Amino acid sequence: MVGGERDLKTLDRRLSTIAGHLLPLAYISGGPPHIHPSFASSTSAGDRYRRIHGDVPTHEVSWSPALDESGKGFTDIIYQKAVGEGIAKITINRPERRNAFRPQTVKELIRAFNDARDDSYIGVIILTGKGNDAFCSGGDQALRGSDGYADYDGFGRLNVLDLQVQIRRLPKPVIAMVAGYAVGGGHILHMVCDLTIAAENAIFGQTGPKVGSFDAGYGSSIMSRLVGPKKAREMWFLCRFYNASEAEKMGLVNAVVPLEKLEQETVKWCREILRNSPTAIRVLKSSLNAVDDGHAGLQELGGNATLIFYGTDEADEGKMAYMEHRKPNFSKFSRKP
Ligand SMILES: CC(C)(COP(=O)(O)OP(=O)(O)OC[C@H]1O[C@@H](n2cnc3c(N)ncnc32)[C@H](O)[C@@H]1OP(=O)(O)O)[C@@H](O)C(=O)NCCC(=O)NCCSC(=O)CCC(=O)c1ccccc1C(=O)O
């Protein structure tokens, strides 16, 4: 093949690739056609990715109980890991209180999230609530005192704020799996998760101003990002509840599925993520949070750059020179344009 012919073929191939990525006209004029998330696919039938990888498996997941390094059990949560796949599931287990959290609940959640972060086999974490009535109804109002929420030791705390930061900084995707109520501090917990899969019976909303509370941190700023400043004011000022399909339209959730399919669909999303590069996912999570998280967000993103840089010969040359008491030879590394 002569040069010109080859160039034309390359151009033709590139044009068809670009065309494949463009939205169909119907999308642009009338918005996307409604595809039930269960049937939505990451790839079009017959494309190369699908031929190589096949469909995302939908077989039933098998959970086994998990502990953290302390070996201590949990009372307020259930911590599980999927057998043979990198998924952890953390369940708030106070259904008699609509999964309201107390300081003990939050301490246990922090322990479980820490463990899932440290376990290199785990790539995705699901946060959910026990039963079908509630994901989480926020702070346990029966334990609220003048200095926060107090349980065993009598000291008031707002340790759920530490949990929110932990979820944001955790370098693995966290998926909120919501059935029933996600209200008050429970609504904020789902918002700080990376993705939310909701059952058709899910109900979302803030209640703080009704019960003399508010979250002026992530609960306000992240919400404003998710649903827009006007809608965020509506949610906080009026304290209305929104059903799953309203929440989906507002951009609060990624998908709405029948209640009986909730875990199956959530696990499918986990499996789809687990097929992808963990480092790409890690850096993307920190970059998607970076602007909103200010210096802490940049620090997280910057830490990822350092982590990746340590894997290069250039960084290794610096370390080896120090260890061998010699000058580093950085001249062999190009100053890339
Ligand atoms: C969730 C409901 C809408 C469910 O209604 P329904 O299905 O009819 O059930 P009920 O009969 O109301 O509830 C069953 C049972 O559970 C108890 N319960 C439910 N929620 C709580 C709760 N949050 N605290 C304590 N107890 C709760 C309820 O009393 C019943 O018990 P009985 O013994 O049978 O009476 C509805 O239950 C409801 O509206 N719940 C209250 C929701 C709420 O207002 N939550 C608190 C919002 S404020 C908050 O979460 C602050 C949290 C916080 O820590 C914080 C502080 C400062 C900054 C940030 C944060 C933060 O981000 O979290």
PDBQT file of the ligand as one rigid body, heavy atoms in Angstrom, charges set to zero:
ROOT
HETATM    1  C1  LIG A 401     -37.469   8.098  58.430  1.00  0.00    +0.000 C 
HETATM    2  C2  LIG A 401     -38.927   8.340  58.707  1.00  0.00    +0.000 C 
HETATM    3  C3  LIG A 401     -39.510   9.283  57.642  1.00  0.00    +0.000 C 
HETATM    4  C4  LIG A 401     -39.634   6.979  58.639  1.00  0.00    +0.000 C 
HETATM    5  O1  LIG A 401     -40.994   7.125  58.941  1.00  0.00    +0.000 OA
HETATM    6  P1  LIG A 401     -41.834   5.802  59.301  1.00  0.00    +0.000 P 
HETATM    7  O2  LIG A 401     -41.595   4.758  58.287  1.00  0.00    +0.000 OA
HETATM    8  O3  LIG A 401     -43.230   6.254  59.514  1.00  0.00    +0.000 OA
HETATM    9  O4  LIG A 401     -41.199   5.237  60.632  1.00  0.00    +0.000 OA
HETATM   10  P2  LIG A 401     -41.287   5.807  62.121  1.00  0.00    +0.000 P 
HETATM   11  O5  LIG A 401     -42.430   5.180  62.818  1.00  0.00    +0.000 OA
HETATM   12  O6  LIG A 401     -41.210   7.287  62.103  1.00  0.00    +0.000 OA
HETATM   13  O7  LIG A 401     -39.897   5.285  62.695  1.00  0.00    +0.000 OA
HETATM   14  C5  LIG A 401     -39.746   3.968  63.183  1.00  0.00    +0.000 C 
HETATM   15  C6  LIG A 401     -38.992   4.031  64.477  1.00  0.00    +0.000 C 
HETATM   16  O8  LIG A 401     -37.697   4.537  64.201  1.00  0.00    +0.000 OA
HETATM   17  C7  LIG A 401     -37.437   5.682  64.991  1.00  0.00    +0.000 C 
HETATM   18  N1  LIG A 401     -36.591   6.605  64.230  1.00  0.00    +0.000 N 
HETATM   19  C8  LIG A 401     -36.632   6.875  62.940  1.00  0.00    +0.000 A 
HETATM   20  N2  LIG A 401     -35.719   7.778  62.602  1.00  0.00    +0.000 NA
HETATM   21  C9  LIG A 401     -35.068   8.087  63.736  1.00  0.00    +0.000 A 
HETATM   22  C10 LIG A 401     -34.005   8.972  64.048  1.00  0.00    +0.000 A 
HETATM   23  N3  LIG A 401     -33.375   9.699  63.089  1.00  0.00    +0.000 N 
HETATM   24  N4  LIG A 401     -33.602   9.043  65.319  1.00  0.00    +0.000 NA
HETATM   25  C11 LIG A 401     -34.175   8.295  66.276  1.00  0.00    +0.000 A 
HETATM   26  N5  LIG A 401     -35.183   7.447  66.047  1.00  0.00    +0.000 NA
HETATM   27  C12 LIG A 401     -35.635   7.344  64.798  1.00  0.00    +0.000 A 
HETATM   28  C13 LIG A 401     -38.821   6.262  65.253  1.00  0.00    +0.000 C 
HETATM   29  O9  LIG A 401     -38.793   7.087  66.392  1.00  0.00    +0.000 OA
HETATM   30  C14 LIG A 401     -39.614   4.990  65.459  1.00  0.00    +0.000 C 
HETATM   31  O10 LIG A 401     -39.366   4.478  66.747  1.00  0.00    +0.000 OA
HETATM   32  P3  LIG A 401     -40.574   4.192  67.747  1.00  0.00    +0.000 P 
HETATM   33  O11 LIG A 401     -39.901   3.660  68.981  1.00  0.00    +0.000 OA
HETATM   34  O12 LIG A 401     -41.426   3.163  67.047  1.00  0.00    +0.000 OA
HETATM   35  O13 LIG A 401     -41.268   5.474  67.922  1.00  0.00    +0.000 OA
HETATM   36  C15 LIG A 401     -39.166   8.951  60.092  1.00  0.00    +0.000 C 
HETATM   37  O14 LIG A 401     -38.816   7.981  61.057  1.00  0.00    +0.000 OA
HETATM   38  C16 LIG A 401     -38.378  10.182  60.350  1.00  0.00    +0.000 C 
HETATM   39  O15 LIG A 401     -38.740  11.262  59.899  1.00  0.00    +0.000 OA
HETATM   40  N6  LIG A 401     -37.293  10.054  61.099  1.00  0.00    +0.000 N 
HETATM   41  C17 LIG A 401     -36.513  11.176  61.574  1.00  0.00    +0.000 C 
HETATM   42  C18 LIG A 401     -35.607  11.700  60.482  1.00  0.00    +0.000 C 
HETATM   43  C19 LIG A 401     -34.757  12.824  61.037  1.00  0.00    +0.000 C 
HETATM   44  O16 LIG A 401     -35.247  13.880  61.336  1.00  0.00    +0.000 OA
HETATM   45  N7  LIG A 401     -33.465  12.562  61.174  1.00  0.00    +0.000 N 
HETATM   46  C20 LIG A 401     -32.516  13.439  61.801  1.00  0.00    +0.000 C 
HETATM   47  C21 LIG A 401     -32.098  14.543  60.877  1.00  0.00    +0.000 C 
HETATM   48  S1  LIG A 401     -30.836  15.558  61.548  1.00  0.00    +0.000 SA
HETATM   49  C22 LIG A 401     -29.478  14.612  61.286  1.00  0.00    +0.000 C 
HETATM   50  O17 LIG A 401     -29.494  13.547  60.771  1.00  0.00    +0.000 OA
HETATM   51  C23 LIG A 401     -28.226  15.242  61.710  1.00  0.00    +0.000 C 
HETATM   52  C24 LIG A 401     -27.146  14.239  61.693  1.00  0.00    +0.000 C 
HETATM   53  C25 LIG A 401     -25.799  14.703  62.053  1.00  0.00    +0.000 C 
HETATM   54  O18 LIG A 401     -25.195  13.978  62.788  1.00  0.00    +0.000 OA
HETATM   55  C26 LIG A 401     -25.162  15.933  61.531  1.00  0.00    +0.000 A 
HETATM   56  C27 LIG A 401     -25.065  16.998  62.402  1.00  0.00    +0.000 A 
HETATM   57  C28 LIG A 401     -24.440  18.158  62.010  1.00  0.00    +0.000 A 
HETATM   58  C29 LIG A 401     -23.884  18.244  60.749  1.00  0.00    +0.000 A 
HETATM   59  C30 LIG A 401     -23.989  17.163  59.866  1.00  0.00    +0.000 A 
HETATM   60  C31 LIG A 401     -24.645  16.024  60.247  1.00  0.00    +0.000 A 
HETATM   61  C32 LIG A 401     -24.769  14.968  59.226  1.00  0.00    +0.000 C 
HETATM   62  O19 LIG A 401     -24.278  15.181  58.136  1.00  0.00    +0.000 OA
HETATM   63  O20 LIG A 401     -25.300  13.925  59.417  1.00  0.00    +0.000 OA
ENDROOT
TORSDOF 0
